[in-house]
Each structure stands twice: as C-alpha cells, then as structure tokens.
C-alpha cells in the first residue's frame, strides 16, 4: 500500500497488537461506529512514533451532553498513549514550557468547552499552540522581559481533547474527530477501575513503543497512498502509515475510517456559520441572477431552522453579511433591479460561483475528476500565536484556577 522500499518486517505481529488495543478500547467504551474505534486505536499507536511524523494529528472526543463516555475514553487513551501529560485548566505558559522541554509527549486536555466555550476568554495563546504544534518546525516565539530575549519554543506534539460541543474550527480542521453518545439499552461496558485497569493498558503502551521505536526511519520514509487530500491527508497520514506497517486488514480499515470520519467532520464544518452561510445563500438565490441585499437577508431569515432566523439587525445585518462575505472576496455592488426597486445595493450570483465551488460544492453522482492518487498536497498556513512570558494564567481572565498537571510515564 506504500511506495516505500521493502524493509525487514518486525518480529512483532503488529496487526494482532492493534487488535488487542482495539478490543481494550471497546471493553471500556461504546463508540459510535467500528471505524471510530479503529481511528482511536491507530491514533494511540501513532503517539508512540511521533519522532517519525511531520504532522501531529489531534484527537477530539466530543459529545452533545455530559455522560456520553468522553472522559472515560480519554482515560483509556491517556493510559495507552506515549508519555502522557493530562492537563486540566493549565495555563498556556505551563503547557508551552512542558511541550517545549524536549522529550516527545502526548498532551491530553479534558473539558475543552471550559477553555474554548462561549463563556471562556483569553484562549488565543492555547489555540495558537495547538494549531502551530500540528506541524513540525513551527515553534512559537516568546519575549522574556526578565532576560530581554526572544525565545523560540517547540510546539510539536500529539494532542487529545475531550469536551462538550464543538472545539474551535481551526483545531477541528487538524483533528481526528470522534463524536460520542450516551449508551443505549443493551450497550454495556466493563466498569473502569483506575488501579486495576490502568496498569493493563499501560502494558499495551509499552508493547506499542517496543514495536514501533526500532522502525522510526522506515515509518518516516513511508509515502502511503491516501484517500484524502490537503490538511485532512496530513492529519490522517501517520495513522495510515501505522496501519500499512501493521498489515493484515488494517490498511483497508484505516482508509475506511479516514473517509467516513472526515466526511462527517466536513458535514459539521459546513454547518458552521461561515460555511453554512454560503450554502444557504445558494439556496436563497434559487434561479435568480441577482438579489438586493435586503431581499437576500429576508430569504436567509425565512428559514426557521437556520441560525439567521433569530438574528436581528444587530446580528445578520447588511454590515455583518458584508463582513462575513468579504472573507471570500465577495462584495456587494450597485445593481439596477426592475421597478419599483430601481438601483440599490445587492449581490450577483456570479460573485458566489467560485466560493461555492471551493467551499460547499454540490454533490453529484460519480467522480468526474477521477480518483485522487495522494501524490501532492499543498502546504499549510502558519498559525502560531505570540505573547510574552511570565504572565499568570490565561490572558484576559481573572484569577486562574489551580493548575493540575499529571505527567505519567
């Protein structure tokens, strides 16, 4: 499945080891589909070969409400991954220092909704770290007032996050996303006992590391054929490489999981305000070639299930609409409409065709362009944030909550 030269296969049966990790996850957690269990299994394994990767995929475990098993899954991931650091309400400065200390590690954040939710403030530093650390070689620059020097802090590491609702779009765009749900009648799991069960899973972590560590060069040089493009391919590539290296039926399972979970993530992304706005405008235009701004807003608000339905003039106003569309290089202009409207500000269908084709293309039967062979991918935009060192807690908040960092081997 890869274009890498043949290497001496490891003595460890990688496929069987992954199957055991998979069975352990399923023993304690009910995930929404078999592909999600496969994805989490491969993500855990990939943490043990971080030195080989150019990209560090994030794992987002989210749920619509509490009691969906997201924290339990994070517990299992923490026990099975490489050199975990569980952080609860840690300051960005503490996380920067720990990640930048030099050794490979896996950062785990619980309750990300408390950090990035609507009521949270001052999360830009942490978001900058999580975005920058997705790609190797993207250190964050910090000015230390005490020494009057600029420091460059490494940000690269794999990160798992659990929380309620959506994580920031820029983080989800770099993540393998698992949407948890409450167990239904008849769905049972083994009760989790920390002292009893965690040592069993850490034993699997040791086996994973011993399996992969001697083959980091081979893993680094692998060039798997990917079923995805662009950033999604960057994110899933380490998991696909692990699957190909393990053999058995894991290469097929990994690619099926990548396609299924990425398609679900794309559907959610289109539902975000910016993405959904483009799609809803396409529906609002219907067969019209041009619409006045007021008419377009009226059609958008007419959908009772759309977010625009409850937005008054301080929400989806002409100014707000213009600002959102400006990100896509779409601007209103003076257009002459039939009487009695006459000349007024509005939008033309032609102004949207490029954005529609790029960000919310209409689905068609079949693939007119053929199957993509995974040979090329654009590079990613830099996203690191900057701020000074020595500030307590998260900038913009009140007194920070107590810091709890648990760094386990």
C-alpha distance (Angstrom), angle and dihedral (degrees) to the residues before:
residue distance angle dihedral
X1 . . .
X2 3.82 . .
X3 3.78 134.7 .
X4 3.80 92.2 -134.4
X5 3.79 119.2 117.6
X6 3.78 114.9 -98.5
X7 3.78 113.8 -87.8
X8 3.75 134.9 -169.1
X9 3.78 105.8 -81.8
X10 3.79 117.6 -123.2
X11 3.77 119.8 -105.2
X12 3.81 90.1 -126.3
X13 3.81 116.1 89.7
X14 3.80 96.1 -123.9
X15 3.78 95.3 -175.3
X16 3.80 91.4 54.1
X17 3.80 91.2 47.6
X18 3.81 91.4 51.5
X19 3.80 88.9 48.5
X20 3.80 89.5 55.9
X21 3.80 92.0 49.6
X22 3.80 88.8 47.7
X23 3.82 91.6 51.6
X24 3.81 90.9 48.6
X25 3.81 92.5 53.7
X26 3.81 91.0 48.3
X27 3.81 90.3 49.5
X28 3.80 93.5 62.6
X29 3.82 103.9 25.4
X30 3.80 138.8 43.9
X31 3.79 108.9 -142.5
X32 3.81 124.2 -168.6
X33 3.83 96.6 -109.6
X34 3.81 141.3 -2.1
X35 3.81 90.5 -104.2
X36 3.80 89.9 60.5
X37 3.81 91.0 55.7
X38 3.81 89.3 49.1
X39 3.80 90.8 50.6
X40 3.80 94.2 50.1
X41 3.82 90.5 46.9
X42 3.81 92.0 52.9
X43 3.80 92.7 43.4
X44 3.80 90.8 54.2
X45 3.79 90.7 49.5
X46 3.81 91.2 48.2
X47 3.81 91.1 58.3
X48 3.81 88.0 66.4
X49 3.81 92.0 60.2
X50 3.81 100.6 42.0
X51 3.79 91.8 133.5
X52 3.82 87.9 68.6
X53 3.79 98.7 53.4
X54 3.78 131.9 91.4
X55 3.81 89.5 -165.5
X56 3.79 129.9 41.9
X57 3.81 108.8 -150.1
X58 3.78 117.0 -144.7
X59 3.80 119.3 -133.7
X60 3.80 113.2 -144.2
X61 3.79 117.2 -167.0
X62 3.77 108.6 -172.2
X63 3.77 139.3 164.6
X64 3.81 136.5 -174.4
X65 3.82 93.2 -125.1
X66 3.78 140.5 9.4
X67 3.82 123.2 -82.7
X68 3.79 94.4 44.9
X69 3.81 95.9 119.8
X70 3.79 98.6 -105.5
X71 3.81 95.4 128.7
X72 3.81 91.1 46.0
X73 3.79 90.4 53.4
X74 3.81 89.1 48.8
X75 3.83 88.4 52.8
X76 3.81 90.4 54.6
X77 3.81 92.0 45.7
X78 3.81 90.5 49.2
X79 3.79 92.1 53.4
X80 3.81 94.1 46.8
X81 3.82 102.5 41.2
X82 3.79 129.5 86.1
X83 3.81 119.4 -84.3
X84 3.83 96.0 -24.5
X85 3.78 126.2 -154.4
X86 3.79 113.1 -167.0
X87 3.80 111.3 -157.2
X88 3.79 127.0 -169.9
X89 3.81 115.3 -174.4
X90 3.79 92.5 -24.2
X91 3.78 118.1 169.7
X92 3.81 115.8 -108.7
X93 3.81 89.3 -120.0
X94 3.82 91.2 58.7
X95 3.79 92.5 47.7
X96 3.80 92.3 47.0
X97 3.78 90.8 52.8
X98 3.81 93.9 46.7
X99 3.81 95.7 46.3
X100 3.78 91.5 44.6
X101 3.80 94.0 50.2
X102 3.80 91.2 99.5
X103 3.81 109.5 -111.8
X104 3.79 121.6 101.5
X105 3.78 112.3 -102.5
X106 3.79 143.7 159.7
X107 3.80 118.6 -121.0
X108 3.82 117.8 -149.2
X109 3.81 122.6 -167.5
X110 3.79 121.8 -169.9
X111 3.81 123.8 -161.4
X112 3.80 95.8 17.1
X113 3.81 87.6 172.6
X114 3.81 87.6 71.4
X115 3.81 88.4 55.7
X116 3.80 101.9 38.8
X117 3.82 102.6 20.5
X118 3.79 125.8 119.7
X119 3.82 92.3 -92.8
X120 3.80 94.7 46.4
X121 3.80 121.9 96.5
X122 3.76 137.6 -168.9
X123 3.82 97.4 31.3
X124 3.80 97.0 133.3
X125 3.81 95.3 98.1
X126 3.79 92.5 53.8
X127 3.78 92.6 42.8
X128 3.80 88.8 51.8
X129 3.80 90.6 52.7
X130 3.80 93.3 48.6
X131 3.79 92.1 48.0
X132 3.79 96.3 44.3
X133 3.80 93.3 44.8
X134 3.80 91.7 60.3
X135 3.80 89.5 80.6
X136 3.78 127.0 47.9
X137 3.78 116.7 -116.0
X138 3.82 97.5 31.7
X139 3.81 103.8 118.0
X140 3.78 120.4 176.3
X141 3.79 117.9 -123.4
X142 3.78 118.0 -133.7
X143 3.79 129.5 -176.7
X144 3.81 112.9 -138.7
X145 3.78 106.7 -153.8
X146 3.79 91.6 -165.7
X147 3.80 93.9 60.5
X148 3.83 95.6 24.0
X149 3.79 89.7 -131.7
X150 3.78 135.8 122.6
X151 3.79 113.6 -122.0
X152 3.79 125.9 -161.2
X153 3.80 110.7 -145.7
X154 3.80 122.6 -164.1
X155 3.80 113.9 -122.1
X156 3.81 103.3 179.0
X157 3.80 115.0 122.7
X158 3.77 139.3 113.4
X159 3.81 115.1 -95.5
X160 3.80 133.7 -161.8
X161 3.81 120.5 -166.1
X162 3.80 132.2 -173.5
X163 3.79 127.1 -168.5
X164 3.78 149.6 119.5
X165 3.79 119.0 -78.2
X166 3.78 127.7 -3.7
X167 3.77 125.7 -24.6
X168 3.83 117.8 -137.8
X169 3.81 110.7 -63.7
X170 3.80 93.6 -121.0
X171 3.82 90.6 57.0
X172 3.80 94.9 43.6
X173 3.81 88.3 51.9
X174 3.82 87.3 63.4
X175 3.79 96.9 43.4
X176 3.75 147.6 89.6
X177 3.80 100.5 -129.2
X178 3.80 125.6 -150.8
X179 3.79 116.6 -174.5
X180 3.79 110.2 -154.8
X181 3.79 126.2 -156.3
X182 3.77 136.9 -172.0
X183 3.77 117.4 -83.3
X184 3.77 115.1 -99.0
X185 3.79 125.9 -140.2
X186 3.78 108.7 -68.7
X187 3.81 95.1 25.1
X188 3.79 109.0 115.6
X189 3.78 135.1 177.5
X190 3.77 134.3 -173.6
X191 3.82 112.4 -98.1
X192 3.80 111.9 -105.5
X193 3.80 116.2 -121.6
X194 3.77 112.1 -177.3
X195 3.80 98.9 -151.4
X196 3.78 93.9 41.4
X197 3.80 102.9 39.3
X198 3.79 106.9 30.2
X199 3.84 95.0 66.9
X200 3.80 89.5 53.9
X201 3.79 91.2 54.8
X202 3.80 94.6 43.2
X203 3.80 85.7 56.1
X204 3.80 88.2 59.8
X205 3.81 88.4 49.2
X206 3.80 89.5 56.3
X207 3.81 90.6 50.8
X208 3.80 91.9 49.4
X209 3.78 92.2 52.1
X210 3.81 92.9 46.6
X211 3.81 89.4 50.1
X212 3.80 97.4 49.2
X213 3.82 106.5 29.1
X214 3.84 95.9 75.5
X215 3.81 91.1 53.3
X216 3.82 102.9 49.1
X217 3.82 93.4 120.7
X218 3.79 91.9 52.6
X219 3.79 91.1 47.6
X220 3.81 91.6 47.9
X221 3.80 92.3 52.4
X222 3.80 95.6 47.1
X223 3.81 116.0 116.1
X224 3.80 105.8 -169.3
X225 3.77 123.2 -167.1
X226 3.78 102.3 -108.8
X227 3.81 128.4 -148.5
X228 3.82 90.4 -152.7
X229 3.79 138.2 58.2
X230 3.79 139.8 -137.2
X231 3.81 119.1 -7.2
X232 3.80 93.1 -7.3
X233 3.82 88.5 59.4
X234 3.81 91.0 48.7
X235 3.80 90.0 51.3
X236 3.79 96.4 47.6
X237 3.80 98.6 38.3
X238 3.84 96.6 89.7
X239 3.81 89.8 51.9
X240 3.79 92.4 48.7
X241 3.81 91.1 48.2
X242 3.81 90.4 52.6
X243 3.81 90.6 49.1
X244 3.81 92.9 49.7
X245 3.80 90.5 47.3
X246 3.82 91.4 51.1
X247 3.79 94.0 49.0
X248 3.78 123.8 -170.7
X249 3.79 111.7 94.9
X250 3.81 92.6 -35.0
X251 3.84 96.4 99.2
X252 3.81 90.8 59.5
X253 3.79 93.4 41.3
X254 3.79 92.2 50.0
X255 3.79 93.9 52.0
X256 3.79 92.1 46.1
X257 3.81 89.8 52.0
X258 3.81 91.9 47.5
X259 3.80 92.9 53.0
X260 3.80 96.1 43.1
X261 3.80 98.1 45.8
X262 3.81 93.2 41.1
X263 3.80 91.6 52.2
X264 3.80 89.8 51.0
X265 3.81 90.4 49.2
X266 3.80 90.3 50.1
X267 3.81 91.2 52.3
X268 3.79 90.2 52.8
X269 3.81 91.5 46.1
X270 3.79 91.6 54.3
X271 3.80 87.3 53.8
X272 3.81 91.0 60.9
X273 3.78 115.0 104.8
X274 3.79 96.0 -102.7
X275 3.80 96.7 43.3
X276 3.78 94.7 40.2
X277 3.80 91.7 49.4
X278 3.80 91.0 62.6
X279 3.80 92.5 48.1
X280 3.80 93.2 46.3
X281 3.80 91.7 48.9
X282 3.79 89.1 54.8
X283 3.82 89.0 54.5
X284 3.81 91.2 44.7
X285 3.80 92.3 55.1
X286 3.79 93.0 55.8
X287 3.81 104.3 167.4
X288 3.82 94.8 -23.7
X289 3.79 119.0 120.3
X290 3.81 93.2 -156.4
X291 3.81 138.1 12.2
X292 3.80 131.7 -167.3
X293 3.78 113.4 -116.5
X294 3.80 92.2 -114.0
X295 3.79 91.3 49.9
X296 3.80 92.6 48.8
X297 3.80 91.2 50.4
X298 3.80 91.0 48.8
X299 3.81 91.8 52.9
X300 3.79 91.9 47.5
X301 3.81 92.2 51.3
X302 3.82 91.1 47.5
X303 3.81 91.3 75.6
X304 3.80 103.0 88.6
X305 3.80 92.3 -162.2
X306 3.80 95.8 51.1
X307 3.82 121.9 92.8
X308 3.80 89.1 -120.3
X309 3.81 91.5 66.4
X310 3.80 91.8 77.9
X311 3.78 96.8 37.3
X312 3.79 111.9 106.1
X313 3.79 126.0 -166.4
X314 3.81 90.2 -67.7
X315 3.80 88.5 55.3
X316 3.79 117.7 40.3
X317 3.78 95.3 12.2
X318 3.82 123.7 153.0
X319 3.81 88.4 -98.3
X320 3.81 93.1 49.7
X321 3.81 91.4 46.1
X322 3.80 91.0 50.1
X323 3.82 91.2 49.4
X324 3.82 93.0 50.7
X325 3.79 93.2 47.3
X326 3.78 93.4 45.6
X327 3.82 87.7 72.4
X328 3.82 86.0 67.5
X329 3.81 93.7 44.6
X330 3.80 90.6 -108.1
X331 3.80 117.1 140.6
X332 3.76 135.3 174.5
X333 3.79 121.4 -115.7
X334 3.79 140.0 -173.5
X335 3.80 107.6 -81.1
X336 3.80 128.2 -179.2
X337 3.80 111.0 -130.9
X338 3.80 127.5 -175.4
X339 3.80 118.3 -82.1
X340 2.93 135.9 -48.7
X341 3.83 90.3 30.7
X342 3.79 98.3 49.6
X343 3.78 120.9 169.8
X344 3.80 116.0 -5.0
X345 3.77 142.4 137.9
X346 3.78 115.1 -72.5
X347 3.79 148.6 132.6
X348 3.79 132.1 -98.9
X349 3.78 124.3 -140.3
X350 3.80 89.7 -127.8
X351 3.81 89.4 62.4
X352 3.82 90.2 65.1
X353 3.80 103.7 42.0
X354 3.80 95.5 90.8
X355 3.84 93.8 47.3
X356 3.81 91.8 45.4
X357 3.80 91.8 52.2
X358 3.81 92.6 48.1
X359 3.80 104.1 40.0
X360 3.81 108.6 22.6
X361 3.80 109.4 16.4
X362 3.76 116.6 -178.1
X363 3.80 112.3 -109.4
X364 3.80 118.1 -115.7
X365 3.77 134.3 -174.3
X366 3.78 110.3 -92.5
X367 3.76 129.8 2.4
X368 3.80 110.3 -83.3
X369 3.78 93.1 -171.3
X370 3.80 96.2 50.8
X371 3.76 129.5 -123.1
X372 3.80 116.2 -43.0
X373 3.80 112.0 -122.2
X374 3.81 97.5 -149.6
X375 3.80 92.9 -119.7
X376 3.81 100.3 128.0
X377 3.77 137.7 30.8
X378 3.79 130.4 175.3
X379 3.77 117.7 -117.0
X380 3.79 120.2 -106.3
X381 3.76 129.4 -105.6
X382 3.82 116.3 -105.7
X383 3.77 112.4 -110.2
X384 3.82 110.3 172.3
X385 3.78 118.0 141.2
X386 3.79 125.6 -144.6
X387 3.78 134.2 -147.3
X388 3.78 137.3 143.2
X389 3.76 126.0 -81.9
X390 3.75 124.5 -118.3
X391 3.81 98.4 49.2
X392 3.78 115.9 132.8
X393 3.78 119.8 -122.9
X394 3.79 122.1 -25.8
X395 3.77 116.6 -24.7
X396 3.79 114.3 -107.0
X397 3.80 96.2 23.8
X398 3.74 131.5 101.9
X399 3.76 124.0 -111.0
X400 3.79 106.5 -24.5
X401 3.78 118.9 -115.8
X402 3.80 116.6 -111.7
X403 3.78 113.7 -71.9
X404 3.75 119.1 -119.9
X405 3.77 117.4 -171.6
X406 3.76 120.3 171.4
X407 3.79 112.8 -173.6
X408 3.80 108.9 -173.1
X409 3.74 130.1 -179.4
